[in-house]
Amino acid sequence: MERLALDRRRNAYRDDLAAESLRGRVAAPRYVAGEPRRVAVGSVPLQAQPDAGAPWTSEALFGEAVTVYDQRDGCAWVQLAGDGYVGYLRADALIDGGREPTHRVKALSSALFPLPDIKSGPLLHVPMNAQLCVAEVGAAFARLDDGRFVPAAHIAGRDEAAPDFAAVAESFLGTPYLWGGKTRLGIDCSGLVQVALQAAGHACPRDSDMQLAELGEAPAVGADLSGLRRGDLVFWPGHVGIMLDDARLLHANAHHMAVAVEPLAAAAARIAAAGTTVSTVKRLATRLHS
């Protein structure tokens, strides 16, 4: 069988094994159905290689479902259920699946407490879009299935979407730039777009090339980039940003080493000086607050 050129970032196959779901599509000496698990830490790096020093490719967030295809030497080779991303993470960051989450963290970050008391010492910090199994929601705290508590003001029903993904992204302003990051502790350009869109109820792939290929439609904008709107995604090679209006770009970037807002004209001039240009604008079929 000839191995097909499937994107390894979203298809679980290696030279020695592949996901059972890929049988007939890729050649492998062994196929594995995989075992369901969930992330039990606030966030954990996903990496391309089973090496603590390997580059991050993404992060898996608390409560996120994963399928484990292989585990050895403290590393698990997994596929994330949410965006299909494949990679290695710490095996001790995972637990058995449990029931489906009922809520998500809508705040930039929150904490899980041993008691329904803001003065009790937090047990774990959890990021935006962390998934929670809530047993009971009270006036100030929600009690999780495992007995821990989270501030009720920080959570929303799993299907309760934020109305404006650009506003969600803007809440990360000043967050340090971190390749592969997806939390307030550090985030990259495509991670910012993904986290914000997911909070607003939109499926979104992980990397900027995937987002370019799969999100929205190209609007009619001028050669000078006139006609842009809030929420438009602006791409250049290896990068993506979000327009806050017709002139200002919000993006996580290595120039500022942070999530920053700047005039699109200034960013375009800087990247032109480096030898590249804005390549594409995509517009999503969603209404945003101005």
C-alpha positions in Angstrom: 0.0 0.0 0.0 1.3 3.4 -0.9 1.2 5.8 2.0 -0.9 8.9 1.3 0.4 12.4 1.9 -1.8 13.1 4.9 -0.9 16.0 7.2 0.8 14.4 10.2 -0.3 17.4 12.3 -3.9 16.1 12.2 -3.5 12.4 11.3 -2.1 10.0 13.9 0.5 8.0 12.0 4.2 7.3 12.5 6.6 4.8 10.8 5.8 2.2 13.5 2.1 2.6 14.0 -1.1 4.5 13.0 -4.6 5.1 14.3 -7.0 2.3 13.5 -9.2 5.0 11.8 -6.4 5.4 9.2 -6.3 1.7 8.2 -6.5 1.6 4.4 -5.3 5.2 4.1 -1.8 4.9 5.3 0.6 1.8 5.6 1.8 0.9 9.0 3.1 -2.3 10.7 0.6 -1.8 13.5 -2.8 0.0 14.0 -4.1 1.1 17.3 -7.7 2.0 18.3 -6.4 4.3 21.1 -7.7 5.0 24.6 -9.7 8.0 25.7 -8.3 10.3 28.3 -8.7 13.9 29.6 -6.2 16.5 30.5 -6.0 16.9 34.3 -3.6 19.8 34.6 -4.2 23.5 33.8 -2.4 23.1 30.5 0.3 20.9 29.1 2.6 21.5 26.1 2.0 19.4 23.0 5.3 18.6 21.2 6.4 17.1 17.9 8.9 14.8 19.6 8.9 13.0 23.0 11.6 15.3 24.3 11.1 17.9 27.0 13.3 20.3 25.0 11.5 19.8 21.8 9.6 22.8 20.3 6.0 23.2 21.4 3.4 22.8 18.7 0.3 23.6 20.8 -1.1 23.2 24.3 -3.8 20.9 25.6 -6.1 22.5 28.1 -7.7 21.2 31.3 -10.6 18.9 30.6 -9.8 18.5 27.0 -10.4 15.0 25.5 -7.5 13.2 23.9 -7.0 9.8 22.4 -3.8 8.0 23.5 -2.2 5.8 20.8 1.1 5.1 22.5 2.8 5.6 25.9 6.3 5.1 27.0 9.0 6.7 29.1 6.5 9.1 30.7 5.3 10.4 27.3 2.0 9.8 25.6 1.5 10.1 21.9 -2.0 11.6 21.5 -4.5 13.2 19.2 -6.6 16.1 20.6 -10.3 15.7 20.1 -11.0 19.4 19.7 -8.8 20.3 16.7 -7.3 16.9 15.8 -3.8 18.0 16.5 -1.3 15.1 17.1 1.8 15.1 19.3 3.5 14.1 22.5 2.6 15.3 26.0 3.4 14.2 29.6 1.5 11.0 30.4 1.0 12.1 34.0 -1.0 15.1 32.8 -3.8 12.7 31.7 -6.6 10.9 33.6 -9.4 8.5 32.6 -12.2 10.2 30.6 -15.1 10.6 33.0 -18.3 12.2 31.8 -18.6 14.9 29.2 -17.8 18.4 30.4 -20.8 20.7 31.1 -19.1 24.1 31.3 -16.1 26.0 30.1 -13.9 28.7 31.6 -14.9 32.0 30.0 -12.6 34.2 32.0 -9.0 34.8 30.9 -8.1 32.4 33.6 -9.5 31.0 36.8 -8.7 28.7 39.7 -10.0 25.6 41.3 -10.4 25.8 45.1 -10.8 23.2 47.8 -13.7 25.2 49.4 -16.3 27.7 48.2 -14.2 30.4 49.7 -12.0 32.9 47.8 -9.5 32.8 50.8 -8.9 29.1 50.5 -5.7 28.3 48.8 -6.2 27.6 45.0 -5.4 24.0 44.0 -5.0 24.6 40.3 -5.1 27.5 37.8 -7.1 26.8 34.6 -7.1 28.9 31.4 -9.9 30.2 29.2 -11.7 27.3 27.4 -10.8 24.8 30.0 -13.6 22.3 30.2 -15.3 21.5 33.5 -17.7 18.9 34.8 -20.0 20.9 37.1 -22.3 19.2 39.6 -24.0 22.3 41.0 -23.9 26.0 40.3 -24.3 28.3 43.3 -24.5 32.1 43.7 -20.7 32.5 44.1 -19.2 29.2 43.3 -19.8 26.1 41.2 -19.0 22.7 42.6 -17.3 20.3 40.2 -17.8 16.5 40.1 -14.5 16.0 41.9 -15.4 18.2 44.8 -13.4 21.2 43.8 -14.9 24.7 43.4 -14.6 27.4 40.7 -16.0 30.9 40.8 -19.4 30.9 39.1 -18.7 34.2 37.4 -15.8 32.6 35.6 -17.7 29.9 33.8 -20.3 29.5 31.1 -22.3 26.6 29.8 -20.2 24.6 27.3 -22.5 25.7 24.5 -22.8 29.3 25.7 -20.8 31.3 23.2 -19.1 34.7 23.6 -20.8 37.2 21.3 -17.6 38.8 19.9 -14.5 36.8 19.2 -12.5 39.9 18.6 -13.3 41.1 22.1 -12.2 37.8 23.5 -8.9 38.1 21.6 -8.5 41.7 22.9 -8.7 40.4 26.5 -5.3 38.8 25.9 -3.7 42.2 25.2 -0.2 42.3 26.7 0.0 38.5 27.1 3.6 37.4 26.3 4.3 35.8 22.9 5.0 32.1 23.2 5.4 29.8 20.3 2.8 27.0 20.6 1.1 28.8 23.6 -2.7 29.1 24.1 -3.1 30.7 27.5 -2.7 34.0 29.3 0.8 32.9 30.3 1.9 32.9 26.7 0.2 32.6 23.3 1.1 32.7 19.6 -0.7 34.3 16.6 -2.8 31.3 15.5 -3.4 30.2 19.1 -4.9 33.6 19.8 -7.3 33.2 16.8 -8.2 29.7 17.8 -8.8 30.4 21.5 -11.0 33.4 20.7 -13.0 31.7 18.0 -13.6 28.6 20.1 -14.8 30.8 23.0 -17.3 32.3 20.5 -18.5 28.9 19.5 -16.7 28.5 16.2 -14.6 25.5 15.3 -11.0 26.6 14.4 -7.9 24.7 13.3 -4.7 25.3 15.2 -2.1 26.7 12.7 -2.3 29.8 10.6 -2.0 27.9 7.2 -5.0 25.8 8.3 -6.9 28.9 9.3 -6.1 30.5 6.0 -7.3 27.5 4.1 -10.4 26.7 6.2 -11.8 29.9 7.7 -14.2 32.4 6.1 -14.2 33.9 2.6 -12.0 36.5 0.9 -13.9 39.8 1.1 -13.7 42.5 -1.5 -11.1 44.9 -0.1 -8.9 47.4 -1.9 -5.4 46.8 -2.9 -4.5 49.3 -0.2 -6.5 47.1 2.3 -9.3 49.6 2.5 -12.7 48.2 3.3 -11.6 46.0 6.2 -14.0 45.3 9.1 -13.8 44.2 12.7 -13.1 40.5 12.9 -11.4 40.2 9.5 -8.4 37.9 9.7 -5.3 39.2 8.0 -2.6 36.7 6.9 0.9 36.9 5.7 3.3 33.9 5.4 3.4 32.2 8.8 1.3 34.8 10.6 -2.3 35.9 11.3 -3.9 38.8 13.1 -7.4 40.1 13.8 -8.7 43.5 12.8 -10.4 45.5 15.6 -11.8 48.0 13.1 -10.9 49.2 9.6 -7.3 50.2 10.7 -6.1 48.5 13.8 -4.6 45.0 13.9 -4.5 42.8 17.1 -2.0 40.0 17.0 0.4 38.0 19.1 3.8 38.6 17.5 7.5 38.2 18.0 8.2 41.9 17.2 6.5 43.1 20.3 6.9 39.7 22.0 3.4 40.1 23.2 -0.2 40.4 22.1 -0.3 44.0 20.8 -2.5 46.4 18.8 -1.0 48.5 16.1 -2.1 50.2 12.9 -2.2 47.6 10.1 -0.3 50.0 7.9 2.6 50.1 10.3 2.7 46.3 10.6 2.4 45.9 6.8 5.3 48.4 6.3 7.5 46.4 8.8 6.9 43.1 7.2 7.4 44.6 3.7 10.8 45.8 4.9 11.5 42.2 5.9 10.7 41.0 2.4 7.1 39.8 2.7 3.6 41.2 2.3 0.1 40.7 3.5 -1.1 37.7 1.5 -4.8 37.3 2.2 -7.8 38.7 4.2 -10.6 36.3 5.3 -14.0 37.3 6.6 -16.1 35.0 8.8 -19.8 34.7 8.6 -20.5 36.2 12.0 -21.8 39.4 13.4 -19.6 41.3 15.8 -20.0 44.3 18.1 -18.3 47.4 16.9 
